[in-house]
Amino acid sequence: LSLADYVVTEAGFGADLGAEKFLDIKCRKAGLSPSAVVVVATVRALKHHGGCPKDQLGVPSVEYLKEGAGNLRRHVENMQNYGLPVCVAINAFPTDSPEEHQYLRDLCARLGVPCALSEVFAKGGAGGLELAEDVLGILEKRPVRFTYPDDAPVADKVRAVCKNIYGAADVVFSAAAKKQLAELDAGGFGRLPVCIAKTQYSFSDDTSLLAAPSGFTMTVRELRLSAGAGFVVVVMGN
């Protein structure tokens, strides 16, 4: 950070998982404030979220893309809710169509964020120039708006992430998790940040809930203390 003009870090997989942890845990504890966020999307993944059969992902279909585009919209809006400048990179595949790329560009325009086609796999550095220019165009130092207060209880932090990032309506703690919450409090660890472990295939803890689901309930199965790292791992669903 002190020696380079620009520092890029990958906070995947999924802005609901990697980026949430990077922002709410790492940035808070290290005093970091990113100058920009790049949300990486693929036409194939968004068509999957739109219900497209796996063997048809390479067949152009703006309709499936429209059905799944809510997933990208929520990722972008989540990052905007942190108060940070956002742009989108479409990771291009040879099976994508120009119409599909244009649909995503138009969607991003409606969201008020730049959108670039990333073709670095096929074209090397030249394929990343549009994205690089977009990133340079949005760089701005702003404080991060965290999802939860540092001093909130673990259970409140879990609810904040599940409701504000995932879109859940409610969170249920198993009997074992409730017992572990009490043990964390008794041991002086009841205010640590939460590192949530759930499926990467859905905003929820149910792999079958695609796109941008809402109104669902998430289940905390167990809590695992990582005292040295300074957080509590929260295991959701199965």
Steps between C-alpha positions, in 0.01 A plus 500: 500500500785740574715405200256471208291753311203260498435186704242249380369220720251223422232466767299212342327263476183705473455857623259365764778283645855616423432871467278510809776340707769721346304817574336418835796317655830578326441864405357580841786339693778626270359849451477451121260690275491372139483767230288284267321166473491292181213250487588223252211335316459243225212458258505124566461532879219752470315277251539215749335723761225562247419129482693411183581125477872430541535356149346818353723757673702547183191573290422874475185593695427852618181367663686270741746783561217736594360243745835464676621860481349580840794311646746752354275788602505391865877452503548849359250658740659319796839648414344844450347470846854488641534852363770405248534579125405194292554382143418170328729276295337253261742207481452414131448146371514406128139378520367840613301701249528877437133532598568340839794732563290800402220397735746498793646834395149648492419349842813652651417836346165487677682420825731795442823298482754463217513161326798369303559186294805317633669296226836443665478122457489537120689825447737539797553848640331665203179322596499672838548862394130591505466363853819672617372834372166446675678427829720810468190704427320411825787498754404701804595486866190445711447343843345154500143477636517172690210253519499494879651691797824357634357466852175322402437147638586208268133411446420857392794500258378176343151643456640819347699312235217258424240774462705782347734301273315176424142631503369262767183577690601313814781301664449191716766369742512126571500381861874428472566847358306666782712310752816607319386864502475483878845340521650773281353767728626324810850475353517866400469434126140612454586818305740363237436547126318217319645299212195332345536163325218414259449378146656714226224406256226716653453814706315268741618180671297295247678421172169485312409866569654676201514858367411746782264322742335679792267415786686180591619381842862405564610246759813526714615144560807565713756758606874439499734734687822605320644689796845553350362637172252711695164392361220245539427264210124470458394182317169543315273221372668179391 
